[in-house]
Amino acid sequence: MRPGLPEWTVLAVTTERPVHGFAVAALTAAEGEIGRVWQIPRPIVYRAIGRLEESGLITAEAVEAAGGPPRTLYTATVQGREQVRSWLEAPVPHVRDMRSELLLKLAIHHRQGSDPGPLVERQRAVLGPIVTALEAELAGADAFDRVLVAWRHASALAAVGFLDEL
């Protein structure tokens, strides 16, 4: 399975403590702590749980029945924890994905009390060659290509500025 952001989010939350799908859905709702960065509709949360369980990255630990319908508590497996750890430290390869994936990783680092510094440094290292390549491309671009390259260049520079502020 190649996890998408819903799976990474659910997997990361299950590394913190055993949690049920309804709690993850609340975290990723518009008003939730993670939902402020990346919203995941409840059906997608439950689909992600199913995919992660099938892949052996999370496991059902217990059933909680207090005060409502029974809810299965899920926790990350050793393999799931290792994959989350690697994912959280890996820079995002495209500037366009920084708004979603990088901010989500930073939010999870914040929730878990871990240091995002190494991720920020790796991300900055990825952006350097992108900015340089776009500058070279901008110099030779004309017509509408110049507009597109200028947009991508400005976005990359803004991303570098954001990382510098962190």
C-alpha positions as CSV (number, residue, x, y, z in Angstrom):
1,M,0.0,0.0,0.0
2,R,1.2,3.5,-0.8
3,P,-0.2,5.7,1.9
4,G,-1.8,9.0,1.1
5,L,-2.2,11.9,3.5
6,P,-5.3,10.4,5.1
7,E,-3.4,7.2,5.9
8,W,-0.4,9.0,7.1
9,T,-2.5,11.2,9.4
10,V,-4.4,8.2,10.9
11,L,-1.1,6.2,11.3
12,A,0.6,9.1,13.0
13,V,-2.2,9.6,15.4
14,T,-2.3,5.9,16.3
15,T,1.4,6.2,17.3
16,E,0.5,8.6,20.1
17,R,-1.9,6.2,21.9
18,P,-4.7,3.8,21.1
19,V,-7.5,5.8,19.4
20,H,-10.8,5.1,17.8
21,G,-11.9,6.3,14.4
22,F,-14.4,8.8,15.8
23,A,-11.6,10.5,17.7
24,V,-9.4,10.7,14.6
25,A,-12.4,12.1,12.6
26,A,-12.9,14.8,15.3
27,L,-9.2,15.7,15.1
28,T,-9.4,16.0,11.3
29,A,-12.7,17.9,11.1
30,A,-12.6,21.6,10.2
31,E,-12.5,22.7,13.8
32,G,-10.1,19.9,14.9
33,E,-6.5,20.4,15.8
34,I,-5.3,18.6,12.6
35,G,-8.3,19.7,10.6
36,R,-7.0,23.3,10.7
37,V,-4.2,22.1,8.4
38,W,-5.7,19.1,6.6
39,Q,-9.3,18.0,6.8
40,I,-10.4,14.4,6.3
41,P,-14.1,13.5,6.1
42,R,-15.2,10.8,8.5
43,P,-15.8,8.1,5.8
44,I,-12.2,8.7,4.5
45,V,-10.8,8.3,8.1
46,Y,-12.6,4.9,8.4
47,R,-11.4,3.8,4.9
48,A,-7.8,4.8,5.9
49,I,-8.2,2.7,9.1
50,G,-9.3,-0.3,7.0
51,R,-6.4,0.1,4.6
52,L,-3.8,0.5,7.4
53,E,-5.2,-2.5,9.3
54,E,-5.1,-4.7,6.1
55,S,-1.5,-3.6,5.5
56,G,-0.4,-4.5,9.1
57,L,0.5,-0.9,10.0
58,I,-2.2,-0.6,12.7
59,T,-4.0,-3.2,14.8
60,A,-7.2,-3.3,16.8
61,E,-6.2,-3.2,20.4
62,A,-9.4,-3.1,22.4
63,V,-13.1,-2.2,22.2
64,E,-14.2,0.8,24.3
65,A,-17.9,0.7,25.2
66,A,-18.3,3.4,27.8
67,G,-21.0,6.0,27.2
68,G,-22.1,5.0,23.7
69,P,-21.7,2.5,20.9
70,P,-18.7,0.2,21.1
71,R,-15.6,1.8,19.5
72,T,-12.5,-0.2,18.4
73,L,-9.3,1.3,19.6
74,Y,-6.4,1.1,17.1
75,T,-2.7,1.4,17.7
76,A,0.3,1.5,15.3
77,T,2.3,-1.6,14.9
78,V,6.1,-1.6,15.2
79,Q,6.3,-1.4,11.3
80,G,3.7,1.4,11.4
81,R,5.7,3.4,13.9
82,E,8.9,3.0,11.9
83,Q,7.1,4.2,8.7
84,V,5.7,7.2,10.4
85,R,9.0,8.2,11.9
86,S,10.6,8.0,8.4
87,W,7.7,9.9,6.8
88,L,7.9,12.7,9.4
89,E,11.5,13.3,8.6
90,A,11.3,13.1,4.8
91,P,11.1,16.5,3.0
92,V,8.3,17.1,0.5
93,P,9.6,16.8,-3.1
94,H,7.3,19.4,-4.7
95,V,6.7,23.0,-3.6
96,R,3.0,22.6,-4.5
97,D,2.6,19.9,-1.8
98,M,4.2,22.0,1.0
99,R,0.8,23.6,2.0
100,S,-0.7,20.2,2.7
101,E,2.0,17.6,3.4
102,L,4.7,19.7,5.0
103,L,2.2,21.7,7.2
104,L,0.6,18.4,8.2
105,K,4.0,17.0,9.2
106,L,4.8,20.1,11.2
107,A,1.4,19.9,13.0
108,I,2.1,16.2,13.9
109,H,5.6,17.1,15.2
110,H,3.9,19.8,17.3
111,R,1.3,17.4,18.7
112,Q,4.0,14.8,19.5
113,G,6.4,17.3,21.0
114,S,9.2,16.2,18.6
115,D,11.7,18.5,17.0
116,P,10.9,19.5,13.4
117,G,14.3,21.1,12.9
118,P,15.8,18.3,11.0
119,L,12.8,18.2,8.7
120,V,12.9,21.9,8.1
121,E,16.6,21.7,7.2
122,R,16.1,18.8,4.8
123,Q,13.2,20.7,3.2
124,R,15.3,23.8,2.8
125,A,18.0,21.6,1.1
126,V,15.4,20.2,-1.4
127,L,14.2,23.7,-2.2
128,G,17.7,25.2,-3.0
129,P,18.2,23.3,-6.3
130,I,14.5,23.9,-7.3
131,V,15.0,27.7,-6.9
132,T,18.2,27.6,-8.9
133,A,16.7,25.6,-11.7
134,L,13.7,27.9,-11.9
135,E,15.9,31.0,-12.0
136,A,17.7,29.4,-15.0
137,E,14.4,28.5,-16.6
138,L,13.0,32.0,-16.0
139,A,16.0,33.6,-17.8
140,G,15.2,31.7,-21.0
141,A,11.4,31.7,-20.8
142,D,9.1,33.8,-23.0
143,A,5.4,34.3,-23.7
144,F,3.1,32.5,-21.2
145,D,5.9,30.1,-20.2
146,R,7.5,33.1,-18.4
147,V,4.3,33.6,-16.4
148,L,4.2,30.0,-15.3
149,V,7.9,29.9,-14.4
150,A,7.6,33.2,-12.6
151,W,4.7,31.8,-10.5
152,R,6.6,28.7,-9.6
153,H,9.8,30.7,-8.8
154,A,7.9,33.1,-6.6
155,S,6.2,30.2,-4.8
156,A,9.5,28.4,-4.2
157,L,11.1,31.6,-2.9
158,A,8.1,32.1,-0.5
159,A,8.5,28.5,0.7
160,V,12.2,29.2,1.4
161,G,11.2,32.4,3.3
162,F,8.7,30.4,5.3
163,L,11.3,27.8,6.3
164,D,13.7,30.6,7.2
165,E,11.1,32.0,9.6
166,L,10.8,28.6,11.3
